[in-house]
Amino acid sequence: MGSEFSVDMDQLDQIVARLAGLAGFVADHLDDIDDQVESVKGHLARCGC
């Protein structure tokens, strides 16, 4: 009992590229959130809140 699979390599490459772009987008936004959290923490430490 055998199974045959086929893959459109061009389509797979496009999907991988889009996923890589999404990963970069998410990473950039997480970095921005981290920066904002650190800013808020610094503000709270300065004002003694």
C-alpha angles and dihedrals in degrees: 000000000000133000126209122209130184130194129198098223094197091055091045090051090051091051092049091049092050091048090050089051091049091050090052091048092051093046091051092051093047088052089051091050091049090051092050092048090051090049092052091047090051091049092049091049092051095049094043093235 
